[in-house]
Amino acid sequence: MNGAGLLVAALENEGVKQIFGVPGEENLDVVEALRRSTIRLVVTRHEQAAAFMAATHGRLTGEAGVCLSTLGPGALNLTTGAAYALLGAMPMIMITGQKGILSRKQARFQVVDIVSTMTPLTKMARQIVSPASIPALVREAFRLAQQERPGPVHLELPEDIAHEDWEDIPLIPPHPIEYPVAHPAALDRAAELILKAERPLVRGKAGSLRRPSSSRPGSTAGQGGGGGLAARAASSSRQ
């Protein structure tokens, strides 16, 4: 199995069902690996559309959407979607191609430092330098993208690493995301203030509206979010 195959296997391990993107020379090994996988490649006309589709997938499902592009100008087209996901707290994984890091037959043609470009627009931006690191990096990417506060993560896969053959490496099983829970004393204090108020107004931030807070397996947000506060207020009013 080559590096691209390991990457796609790691994506399948994370439960990815579709990837939005634009095929190109530097990601052809990934595209071929996707063809042999259970993941559907949704081809878009522009990389920016792929990024917005992946970000919106993350926003609606709570599970990181994935988008794919080539190097240079194609990868730069993902930046607007990255900023959109970062500002809107939408979990998303961006995978971009790159010229080989050991040899480049076209020298620096269309080579842009995408990792540095993506660093201020993401929760993490990393270049994959060996197939051996792919399972750990993909697991870390999904963990960071989906844990609070959700956002985009960028992985760059050079074409020589994607093409390099490697022995099968055990994948890392996904684990439930632990969401932050308010201290019981803080919830009791908030419920007390609401009950004493003549015209109470509760202002919930965007995090209280995110789908994972009530629907993801293993979520604890319902114990400490709006549901926990409402239960305490109701209990206090009956006493």
C-alpha positions in Angstrom: 0.0 0.0 0.0 1.3 3.5 -0.9 1.0 6.7 1.1 -2.2 7.7 -0.7 -3.8 4.3 0.1 -2.9 4.7 3.8 -4.4 8.2 3.8 -7.7 7.0 2.3 -7.8 4.0 4.7 -7.4 6.4 7.6 -10.2 8.6 6.2 -12.4 5.5 6.0 -11.5 4.7 9.5 -12.8 8.1 10.5 -16.2 7.3 8.9 -15.7 9.7 5.9 -18.4 9.0 3.2 -17.6 11.6 0.6 -14.9 14.1 -0.3 -15.4 17.3 -2.2 -12.6 18.4 -4.5 -10.8 18.9 -7.8 -8.5 16.2 -9.2 -5.0 17.2 -10.4 -1.6 15.9 -11.1 -0.3 16.1 -7.6 -3.3 14.3 -6.0 -3.8 11.6 -8.6 -2.6 8.8 -6.3 -5.2 9.9 -3.8 -7.9 10.0 -6.5 -7.0 6.5 -7.5 -7.1 5.3 -3.9 -10.5 6.9 -3.5 -11.7 5.0 -6.6 -10.9 1.7 -4.9 -12.5 2.8 -1.6 -16.0 3.3 -0.2 -15.6 7.0 -0.2 -17.3 9.0 -2.9 -15.4 11.8 -4.6 -17.7 14.7 -5.4 -15.9 16.7 -8.1 -16.5 20.5 -8.0 -15.8 23.1 -10.6 -13.7 25.2 -8.3 -11.7 24.5 -5.1 -13.5 27.2 -3.2 -16.9 25.5 -3.7 -15.3 22.3 -2.4 -14.2 24.1 0.8 -17.6 25.6 1.4 -19.3 22.3 0.8 -17.0 20.5 3.3 -17.4 23.3 5.9 -21.2 23.2 5.6 -21.2 19.4 5.9 -19.3 19.9 9.2 -21.6 22.6 10.4 -24.8 20.5 9.7 -23.5 17.1 10.9 -20.9 17.9 13.5 -18.6 15.5 11.7 -15.6 17.0 9.8 -16.2 17.5 6.1 -13.3 16.8 3.8 -12.1 18.6 0.7 -9.3 17.9 -1.7 -7.2 20.1 -4.0 -3.9 20.1 -5.9 -0.9 22.4 -5.1 -0.2 26.1 -5.5 -3.1 28.2 -6.9 -5.6 25.3 -6.5 -4.7 25.0 -2.8 -4.9 28.8 -2.3 -8.5 28.6 -3.5 -9.3 26.8 -0.3 -8.3 29.7 1.9 -11.7 31.6 1.8 -13.4 28.4 2.8 -10.9 27.8 5.6 -11.5 31.3 7.0 -15.3 30.7 6.7 -14.9 27.4 8.7 -12.6 29.0 11.3 -14.8 32.0 12.0 -18.0 29.8 12.0 -16.6 27.0 14.1 -17.1 24.3 11.4 -15.1 21.1 11.5 -13.3 20.5 8.2 -10.3 18.7 6.9 -8.4 20.1 3.9 -6.1 17.8 2.0 -3.8 19.5 -0.6 -1.2 18.0 -3.0 2.3 19.3 -3.4 5.4 18.6 -5.5 7.8 15.9 -4.1 9.9 16.9 -1.2 12.8 14.6 -2.2 12.8 15.3 -5.9 10.9 17.7 -8.2 11.0 17.2 -11.9 9.5 20.6 -12.5 11.6 22.4 -9.9 9.4 25.1 -8.1 6.7 25.3 -10.7 3.5 26.4 -8.9 5.0 25.6 -5.5 3.6 27.8 -2.8 4.2 27.3 1.0 0.6 26.3 1.7 1.3 25.1 5.2 2.5 28.6 6.2 -0.4 30.1 4.4 -3.0 27.9 6.2 -1.5 28.2 9.7 -3.4 31.4 10.7 -6.6 30.1 9.1 -6.7 26.7 10.7 -6.4 24.9 14.1 -3.5 22.9 12.7 -1.5 22.8 9.4 1.0 20.0 8.7 2.9 18.5 5.8 3.0 14.7 5.8 6.7 13.8 5.4 6.4 10.0 5.7 3.7 7.4 5.2 4.4 6.1 8.7 3.0 9.3 10.2 -0.3 9.2 8.3 -2.5 7.3 10.7 -1.5 9.5 13.7 -1.7 12.7 11.8 -5.2 11.9 10.4 -6.5 10.9 13.8 -5.1 14.1 15.3 -6.6 16.2 12.5 -10.1 14.9 13.1 -9.8 15.2 16.8 -8.7 18.8 16.6 -11.3 19.7 13.9 -14.2 18.3 15.9 -13.4 19.2 19.5 -14.5 22.5 20.9 -14.1 25.0 19.4 -14.5 23.2 16.0 -12.6 24.4 13.0 -10.6 23.6 9.9 -7.4 21.5 9.8 -5.0 21.3 6.8 -2.9 18.3 5.7 -0.4 18.6 2.8 0.5 15.3 1.0 3.5 15.6 -1.3 3.2 13.5 -4.4 6.3 11.4 -3.7 5.1 10.5 -0.2 1.7 9.7 -1.7 3.3 7.4 -4.2 5.8 5.7 -1.8 5.0 2.1 -0.9 4.8 1.3 2.7 3.9 -1.7 4.9 0.4 -1.8 6.4 0.3 0.4 9.5 -2.4 -0.1 12.2 -5.0 2.6 12.2 -6.0 4.5 15.3 -9.6 3.9 16.4 -11.6 7.2 16.7 -12.8 8.0 20.2 -15.8 10.1 21.4 -15.3 13.8 21.7 -15.5 15.0 25.2 -17.4 18.3 25.3 -16.8 20.9 28.1 -19.3 20.8 31.0 -20.0 23.7 33.3 -19.4 23.1 37.1 -22.7 22.3 39.0 -22.2 25.2 41.3 -22.1 27.6 38.3 -25.3 26.1 36.9 -27.0 26.4 40.3 -26.0 30.1 40.5 -27.2 30.8 37.0 -30.6 29.1 37.7 -30.9 31.1 40.9 -30.4 34.4 39.1 -32.9 33.4 36.4 -35.6 32.5 38.9 -35.0 35.8 40.8 -35.2 37.9 37.7 -38.5 39.6 36.8 -37.9 39.4 33.0 -35.2 36.8 32.5 -33.3 36.7 29.2 -30.9 33.8 28.5 -28.5 34.5 25.7 -27.0 31.3 24.3 -23.8 31.5 22.2 -23.3 29.6 19.0 -21.8 26.6 20.8 -25.2 25.8 22.4 -26.7 25.5 18.9 -24.2 23.1 17.4 -25.6 19.8 16.5 -23.0 17.7 18.4 -24.2 19.1 21.7 -27.3 16.9 21.7 -26.9 14.2 19.0 -23.3 12.9 18.9 -22.7 9.6 20.8 -20.8 10.0 24.0 -21.6 13.7 24.2 -21.9 15.3 27.7 -23.0 18.7 26.6 -26.6 18.0 27.4 -25.6 17.5 31.0 -23.9 20.9 31.3 -25.3 23.0 28.5 -28.7 24.6 28.1 -30.5 21.4 29.1 -28.6 21.2 32.4 -29.5 24.8 33.2 -33.1 24.3 32.3 -33.4 21.2 34.5 -31.9 23.0 37.5 -34.2 26.0 37.0 -37.2 23.7 36.8 -36.1 21.8 39.9 -35.6 25.0 41.9 -39.0 26.3 40.9 -40.7 23.2 42.3 -39.0 23.5 45.7 
